[in-house]
Amino acid sequence: MIERGRISNIQAAMLAITSLTIIGHLVILTVIFSQSRQDGWIAAIVGTFLGLIGILALVKLSQTFPGLTLIEILFQHFSWLGKLIGILYLLYFYIMVILGTRLFAEAYKRIMPETPTWAFVAVILLLTAFIVYLGLETLGRLNQIMLPVLVIFAIAVVLLTMGQNKDYSNLLPILGNGLRPVAIGSLTVMAWFGEFVILGMILPYVERPKKLVKTGIWTAMITLLFLLGPITGPIALFGPVEAAKMAFPTFSEVRYIAAGEVINRFDTIAILFWTVGSMIRISLFFYGLSLGIGQVLKLSSYQPLVIPLSWLIGVGALLFANNYAEFNEFLFQSYVPLNLLMGAFIPLVFMLLVMIFLRDKKVNTTKSTD
């Protein structure tokens, strides 16, 4: 076994929450606003329950083959089809990690526009490569320390923005544009939860695998709570039309916060949130990519892959798009169908294949283990 570390169920849930929340704030908000307008909060709720399909399918698949990562399951138990899908997942992990890296750079370009993109890419990759090299336990413990701090700051932001000229009548009329915008937005949120599939690379190292179903459900519910505020806040403050035009609505909202006449630069809170959240998300997908390739190549350790992959990720992030307009085009046209396929449809199909064709194999494995 390449990875010998262990993390708790709480640490696994916290990794998922941090990773999903940061991509939700930086990507999903804009997409939801453009699709569902003032009904974005309804789309978030419906999409969360739809997202449980992929989450529970992945968890059940992991419980059926205990001790194996998603890549190991596909390569060892599903013949040539599994190997092909496994390679696609490695490619998907690579796309997600370069997406996160470029997104980090684009977010910081809004603050320091004169700094070249490659500088931000280099900084975040140096940091995340070091975290990935140290292993899963380091990543889990680091996030366990940082997430509560982020939650405290997030609560502070919610409290401070409650009186910032918000008009919650902007959330009306409910279903004013019909069901279709809500349905489209729900699929976007479902695709967002599809990123949970990266946990297929760490679920074998969770201490209590029998409680993973419960952990997955609670993770989805808590993540939904962290999304509702950022959805309703910018709409109440700017209106649904203006909020949909913003690249980073949460950042624009936080810049309006002022506590008295002295403290009025709370945008640093958003910067802190972006930095820590992006670091954890990139590290998580970076780790999954490194571990998966190491398992496919049957290496004794994935660590020798970290530096070469850092170069490939850096080059990929820089070549991913020429500008933010091209980057945004990918988010609106490709992100949702890609995540629906990799995070929901494929795990569900393989879970059904297990239930139909590999039930006897599961029983035999359980008996031999006992």
HELIX and SHEET records of a PDB file:
HELIX    1   1 ASN A    9  ILE A   23  1                                  15    
HELIX    2   2 GLY A   24  ILE A   28  3                                   5    
HELIX    3   3 LEU A   29  SER A   36  1                                   8    
HELIX    4   4 ARG A   37  ASP A   39  5                                   3    
HELIX    5   5 GLY A   40  THR A   64  1                                  25    
HELIX    6   6 LEU A   70  HIS A   77  1                                   8    
HELIX    7   7 SER A   79  LYS A  109  1                                  31    
HELIX    8   8 THR A  117  LEU A  134  1                                  18    
HELIX    9   9 LEU A  136  THR A  161  1                                  26    
HELIX   10  10 TYR A  168  LEU A  171  5                                   4    
HELIX   11  11 ARG A  180  PHE A  193  1                                  14    
HELIX   12  12 GLY A  194  MET A  201  5                                   8    
HELIX   13  13 LEU A  203  TYR A  205  5                                   3    
HELIX   14  14 PRO A  209  LYS A  211  5                                   3    
HELIX   15  15 LEU A  212  PHE A  238  1                                  27    
HELIX   16  16 PRO A  240  LYS A  245  1                                   6    
HELIX   17  17 PRO A  249  VAL A  254  1                                   6    
HELIX   18  18 ASP A  267  VAL A  296  1                                  30    
HELIX   19  19 GLN A  303  LEU A  305  5                                   3    
HELIX   20  20 VAL A  306  LEU A  319  1                                  14    
HELIX   21  21 TYR A  324  GLN A  333  1                                  10    
HELIX   22  22 TYR A  335  LEU A  340  1                                   6    
HELIX   23  23 LEU A  341  PHE A  345  3                                   5    
HELIX   24  24 ILE A  346  PHE A  357  1                                  12    
HELIX   25  25 ARG A  359  THR A  369  1                                  11    
END                                                                             
